């Protein structure tokens, strides 16, 4: 059995922002203490593909944990490669020096070309300039893996500006992600997210930008159906575009909550077990043997237009969680895909 290439552990749900799209509800859950966290990390190290894979420490804001350096040191001693996803506010010189010593990569969430847009999305004021400075510090120290930008109605017209801005300060990679209907965005999804046609036009512009900026910055799009859009607008072969496309992670990745609950995807609507209650050899098998996961991995179960789409085996129907929550079916197409029928969308999300 192949091991997962990516494990995401939300080390905490605490955060110093108040984002309009937060995937958590208002309730803040508890988190594991240090000793239990060490036990969890030992299990993760035996589940993860250590040669090729990464452990991503996320949140909340992971740097709010006072023992975060202990957790990272322990993880590195176990042989795991680490990436920390941060909003960038707490990336001071001390923590960056520690990351350098431990060879830790950093992803920074950054969604705006102006401080006013950033404040509207992230719910704080006065942090924008500090985050830009911290991005530049990470670039200078060669710590920055990626900038992660969430595409919303509020910032979709700024996406090309954000890409240009990041390229100008030396960022090598930007990842564009789309909204998922959960947490604060569950009921407000279509208020916060671009429509499928708006998103399609934006991705067309992204394709054009990727060709103009390919010598300066790599542009990744997490939506699996980006394949068909890039095929139409980028005019390059799939082999040339592989580094710009990220498919659905179900079956290849594992998500672990602050208390050890496991899911096949960070956005999955239910847990399939708890890593603290499972033997090491049971953890990954618990995910892959789940009936919903097995059905999702069977692309023959997809409905039209996915069923007969030439990109089916690459795209796998787009985001299966978004399809399920917005249509009520695991097998209907992702409603954000330009080929999807808007009539399949439910009046209210599940």
QUIMORA-V461321 format. One record per run of one state. SS is the DSSP state (A for helix, B for strand, O for the rest). FROM is the first residue (numbers start at 0). TO is the last residue. If there is no record, write none. Layout:
# QUIMORA-V461321
ss	from	to
SS	FROM	TO
SS	FROM	TO
This chain:
# QUIMORA-V461321
ss	from	to
O	0	4
B	5	9
O	10	32
A	33	46
O	47	52
B	53	57
O	58	60
A	61	63
O	64	66
A	67	76
O	77	80
B	81	85
O	86	91
A	92	101
O	102	103
B	104	108
O	109	113
A	114	121
O	122	126
A	127	139
O	140	142
B	143	150
O	151	154
A	155	167
O	168	171
B	172	177
O	178	181
A	182	184
O	185	187
A	188	191
O	192	194
A	195	211
O	212	216
B	217	220
O	221	224
A	225	232
O	233	236
A	237	243
B	244	244
O	245	248
B	249	249
O	250	251
B	252	255
O	256	259
B	260	262
O	263	271
B	272	273
A	274	276
O	277	278
A	279	287
O	288	289
A	290	296
O	297	297
A	298	300
O	301	304
A	305	307
O	308	310
A	311	314
O	315	318
A	319	326
O	327	340
A	341	343
O	344	349
